[in-house]
Every structure is written in C-alpha cells, then in structure tokens.
Amino acid sequence: MPDTKPNSLDDLSINAIRVLSMDAVQKADSGHPGTAMALAPLAYVLWTRHLRYNPHNPDWIDRDRFVLSAGHASMLLYSVLYLTGYDLTLDDIKQFRQWESRTPGHPEYGYTAGVETTTGPLGQGVGNSVGMAIAEAQLAATFNRSGHAVIDHHTYFIASDGDMMEGISHEASSYAGHLKLGKLIGFYDDNHITIEGDTDLTFSDDTAKRFEAYGWHVQRVEDANDLDLLDRSIAAAKDVRDRPSLIIVRSHIGYGSPNKVDTAEAHGSPLGVDEIKLTKEALGYPSQEPFYVVPEALANWRTMTDRGARLEAEWQKRYDAWKAANPEDGKELERRLRGDLAEGWEALIPTFTADNGSVASRAASGIVLNAIAPKVPELVGGSADLASSTNTIVKGAPSITPESYAGRNFHFGIREHGMGAVMNGMSVHGGFIPYGATFLIFSDYMRPAVRLASVMKRHVIYVYTHDSIGLGEDGPTHQPIEQLSTLRAIPGFTLIRPADASETAEAWRAALKHNGPVALVLTRQKLGFIDRTKHAAAAGLAKGAYVLADSPGGDPQVVLISTGSEVALILEAQLKLAAEGIRARAVSMPSHELFASQDAAYRDSVLPSGIKRIAIEAAHPMSWHRWVGDSGVTIGIDRFGASAPYKEIYEHLGLTVAKIVETAKRLVAGTPA
Ligand SMILES: Cc1ncc(C[n+]2csc(CCOP(=O)(O)OP(=O)(O)O)c2C)c(N)n1
C-alpha cells in the first residue's frame, strides 16, 4: 500500500503517470498500462531525486542514461518525459501509437527527445545499458584529468521478467559483472506476471543469487510504493563503485486497479473505461477527466527543468575549465562526439601489391585495421573469442579490463548477442564506432541486435569472417549459406564482401565513411591477387559494383557478376569464354546495397539492360534476383555445405569456372536450360 498520503504532492505526481498511462492506452485501444502503473513510484523517485538530466538539452553528453528495457511499458517513459518538460506535449501523449506520432508503441531512438535507445525486443535494453556504461567508463578513462571529471554519469535500466528470462540479458550482465561496471544500476521489476500468467509457470530462478554470482551488488525493495526505501536503495547503489548494481523491486502490475492488479490482463490491454473509473476512485484521484494532471503535480514535476538546467550549467563550468586546461583533448572529444573522422586517417589505408601474394581477406582486414587504428581511436572493439581467426586485434594496444577501461581491444567472450547489444549501446552513447567480430555463421546468434542497429541507423561495423563453404573442413554447421541473403534483407543494412586484399582496404574505407551498420564479410581461405594494372581499381567498391574486366573485343554478350572469393572464378571464366569467341564482362559487386544506392545511369553502365547476366556466389541465391532478372541465372547453393577440403566442396556443389562457362554459352545461344 502507498506510503504517500492521499493527494499529497508525491501521491498526485506519481498518480499522474498512472493516469496518463491508462488513459493513453485506453485511447489508443492498444498498449501496456500495467507496468507503467506499477513502476510509477520508482520513476518518480529516480527522475526527481537521482537521475541527472536536462529536459531542455536531451543531448547533454554527461547526462545519466536511462533505458527502459521493458520497452512495452513505454507509457512510463513518455509520461515522465512529458511531465519533466522534455519536448513532448500532452497532445503527443494523446497520439500514443498513432502514425508518425512521437509516442510510438515502443520507445524509438531518434523519434522522441529523451529516448536513449530503441527497446521492445526483451533483453536488448539490458545489453544496450551495458554498452552505455562501458562507453562512459572508456571516455572517462580517456578524457578525465585529475581534478577534472568531465565524463561522470550513471546508466540506469529497468528490466522485466521477460528481460531477465532472455539469454541476452545473461550475456550482457555477465560481461558487465566481469568488467565491474560500477556506474551501471539496473532495476528488476519483479511483478510475478508475464503474458501467459504467473511466473510460477515459467521462472523459478533466484535472480538475486544469479546476479550476485555475476559479481553484481544486489538489493531488494519489497514494496514498489515505498519511496524512501527506493531512494535509499538507489543511493546505496550509487555508492557501490566497484561493481554493477541490481535493485529487485517487488511490484504489482496494474497497481491501483481494483480488479486487474496482479493479473496478466493488466499487462497488454486497455483496462477498460469502467475499470479506469474504478481505478481513479481507488487511487483517490481528484478527477475522472481523461489525461488530467493536477496542476500542482505538473508544477512539481516541472521543477526538474530548472534542476536540469542547473546541473548542466554546473557541469559546463567544469567542462570549460577542463577544456581550457586541455585544449587538444577538448577538440578531440568534441570531434568524436560529432562523429567526424580525424583528418589524415585515409592516408593510412595500405595499398596491396603483387608482392603481398595471396591473402585471405580476413588477414588483409587485420592489416588495414591496424594501419588505420592510430588515427581512428574511436574505432574500438573485438570479437566473441575469435580474435586470432577474425584478425581484429589492434596490436600493441591494451585490452579493456576492470582495471583499465581505456583499453581499445575488447574481449567480448563467447557472447555474440551480448556483443551486438553492447555495440549498439556504445554507439548511441556517442564517441565510438564500435566493431564486433565473429564467424559469419554466428551472425545468426546476434541478429536481433544487428537488426536494431539498422532500425536505429547506428554506425557500427561487423567483421564477419569464414564467410562460406570456403572455410572447408568445419562443415555445414559452420558454413554460411542463407546468411548473406538474410542480412541483405535487413532494411538499412550494408554488407560488403570484398574480392581481394585491395577491395578489403576499400571496404574499410567505405565502412568508416558510411553512416549506418556495415558488415565486412571476409574469407578464411587465401584469395589470389587481382592485378589492378590490368583490371579496374578497387576504388570502384565505393559504388557497390564496378566493371572489373570488360569484355575484350567489343560490347559484352553476357555479364558475369560476383562477390568475394568467387570473383576469381568469373575472371577465369571470362578468359575461357574469350577463347571460345564469347565476349563476357566481369563485374565485381561487393555490396548490393551500395550499388542499389547509385543512380540509374551508373547502374546501367555496369549492368547494361538487355544483356543477360550470370551471378555466382557461394551462398543461397535468394538475394540475386534483382540483379540477374528473369532472363539471368544465379549459380549459388541451396543446400547445406559439407565437411571436406574447400576446393572439393566447390567442385561438388558446382561453383566452378566450367559451370559459369557452360551457363554463359547457353545464355548467349539462347538455349533453354
Ligand atoms: C524478445 C521478445 N520476445 C517476446 C516479446 C513479447 N512480449 C512482450 S512483453 C512480454 C512478457 C511480459 O512479461 P514481463 O516481461 O514480466 O513484463 P510485464 O508483464 O511485467 O510488463 C512478452 C513475451 C518481446 N517483446 N520480446
């Protein structure tokens, strides 16, 4: 039961969240009122007594971060953003879940001031929070000077039962515990209810013990309405600086609703007009008018705008003093936060020559990464325990450890999904271009985070190696087939599969200049050197596809298109076809997406209309139809691979020069298959 006196200022302020939440869900006839109602006191204590933010400058870099990992309870966040005076109006609240409103069903990064990351897929927000806390710790370790703490903020998240059940929260929390992220504070909304009913049906973990075992500091608040206990617990969590904190809050979903409290019904449906009436009565709310916020309560919340401005102004003074004492650091931090690359970094990109011999694109990638690293300090990352295979270590640079947060080499452990979510958190925090590496096959293990990077348009780089059957003996479990097509299907995602070392260098250039998620898809096996004195320059990669070798002796009769390791096959096929009097053009197409973004004239200059096309790629052919059309042919793989030396697998699966030649001859002759 509430410890606030009915109609006290605290009580009215807390009930404002409950009223806005249930009324908005009712008006939309869709949404999740129960958790917002239950956690209103927590939001009140956190946002009025602890969280450091300025509603009038949501981008203040040293603000505390807040992540609602239980994104379905979005009305909790929208209510608080409106009440504290962010750029969100009561009309926006009334537009909850409507087309182009600033109050979408789940919090969406970039649409609503004060929303730090997109949440909704459960568990991701916990991972994002870990990334944000790492970003804070790294920037602090890099830029703070004694007597000048310009980066010094906390990261808070609210997680529900669903967040806790999802594996990703385990991965991320385990990593956070390992790194001893002392400024990360999570709340677990322990309400015993999920969609199918009581958690007795599904969940008997001892969450406190689990988090203690991860190395977290754990507290319990047995009554979500106990403002003082919440306050004290948060204060205690802030005092614990040597490990992350979890505060387990026993709450009652749908709190205030006489008939729906503690039921799954309160989770994801409007309470109903009658029940809302009863709830407002039970809460002793002074009005039945929908969306009514008592003026004194609004005024109370709005004192947060002055508080926020004051907090930022105090920080600004510290920042100015720091910048005056450390002008170069000041410029560097501001550059990184703007997302600009430092001058001169491109000059460090190496050139590969015949002397380099055959090089696997994963190895070339490692060389490029190491070459550019000194001028791109914001490029930090690592792999999910595959660094020696993915070539993603920056040599000579320290690793990030609990003792040294400034280290740029990350060891994410075997936690691909957590890695993806941490990268997103670091990216939305600002100041970083995170990269994360694993085998292409295990992109599946992190796909939900990759998808969210795309939803949020974040500049993150995935280094995916061992990109096909070309990895050989590890067999079908490790050989990607459908991954290229399924990654290409993600809107806003850019995939680059370079054909040789020179294209790999260009791929890194493109990835750093791009403003969105990019995957570099690289081989385990060595790739031959493509002689750029005879063939077109690899700089063509920037346009996604380019004519690598045009048909000798006249206009092409057929266009051969390929990516990555199979480009060598089309070059050989072109020569064989020429010997038989057939003019074939060889097109390297490392990136469908970059090519698709070129104008029609350029696309037509590479793939002239009316000329039949053959694509070859050691992967599922699904993503190729757009480029070969109905009259063309894709030579791909629509079965799982096999465990054998890779050249044999290529032969057995028909990815051969002979197959290309035979197909080209058939197409040119117009003979049906
Ligand atoms: C990855 C993922 N799976 C499933 C869902 C659908 N979903 C939304 S909320 C929820 C569980 C609700 O229980 P809980 O997490 O305890 O939230 P509460 O009911 O307490 O608000 C589920 C399964 C989701 N949003 N994300």
The ligand as an SDF file (V2000), in Angstrom:
LIG
                    3D

 26 27  0  0  0  0  0  0  0  0999 V2000
   12.2960  -10.9590  -27.4500 C   0  0  0  0  0  0  0  0  0  0  0  0
   10.8540  -10.7450  -27.1370 C   0  0  0  0  0  0  0  0  0  0  0  0
   10.0440  -11.8060  -27.0440 N   0  0  0  0  0  0  0  0  0  0  0  0
    8.7270  -11.6380  -26.8110 C   0  0  0  0  0  0  0  0  0  0  0  0
    8.1980  -10.3920  -26.6700 C   0  0  0  0  0  0  0  0  0  0  0  0
    6.7050  -10.2100  -26.4550 C   0  0  0  0  0  0  0  0  0  0  0  0
    6.4670   -9.7980  -25.0650 N   0  0  0  0  0  0  0  0  0  0  0  0
    6.2950   -8.5200  -24.7160 C   0  0  0  0  0  0  0  0  0  0  0  0
    6.1870   -8.3160  -23.0550 S   0  0  0  0  0  0  0  0  0  0  0  0
    6.3740   -9.9690  -22.8000 C   0  0  0  0  0  0  0  0  0  0  0  0
    6.4600  -10.5540  -21.4220 C   0  0  0  0  0  0  0  0  0  0  0  0
    5.7050   -9.8150  -20.4190 C   0  0  0  0  0  0  0  0  0  0  0  0
    6.1310  -10.1230  -19.1420 O   0  0  0  0  0  0  0  0  0  0  0  0
    7.1490   -9.2020  -18.3710 P   0  0  0  0  0  0  0  0  0  0  0  0
    8.4160   -9.1540  -19.1080 O   0  0  0  0  0  0  0  0  0  0  0  0
    7.1840   -9.6810  -16.9870 O   0  0  0  0  0  0  0  0  0  0  0  0
    6.5120   -7.7850  -18.4550 O   0  0  0  0  0  0  0  0  0  0  0  0
    5.3130   -7.2180  -17.5630 P   0  0  0  0  0  0  0  0  0  0  0  0
    4.1380   -8.0820  -17.8460 O   0  0  0  0  0  0  0  0  0  0  0  0
    5.7510   -7.2940  -16.1640 O   0  0  0  0  0  0  0  0  0  0  0  0
    5.1360   -5.8320  -18.0640 O   0  0  0  0  0  0  0  0  0  0  0  0
    6.4920  -10.6540  -23.9970 C   0  0  0  0  0  0  0  0  0  0  0  0
    6.6260  -12.1250  -24.1100 C   0  0  0  0  0  0  0  0  0  0  0  0
    9.0920   -9.3030  -26.7740 C   0  0  0  0  0  0  0  0  0  0  0  0
    8.6770   -8.0360  -26.6600 N   0  0  0  0  0  0  0  0  0  0  0  0
   10.4050   -9.5020  -26.9780 N   0  0  0  0  0  0  0  0  0  0  0  0
  1  2  1  0
  2  3  1  0
  2 26  2  0
  3  4  2  0
  4  5  1  0
  5  6  1  0
  5 24  2  0
  6  7  1  0
  7  8  2  0
  7 22  1  0
  8  9  1  0
  9 10  1  0
 10 11  1  0
 10 22  2  0
 11 12  1  0
 12 13  1  0
 13 14  1  0
 14 15  2  0
 14 16  1  0
 14 17  1  0
 17 18  1  0
 18 19  2  0
 18 20  1  0
 18 21  1  0
 22 23  1  0
 24 25  1  0
 24 26  1  0
M  CHG  1   7   1
M  END
$$$$
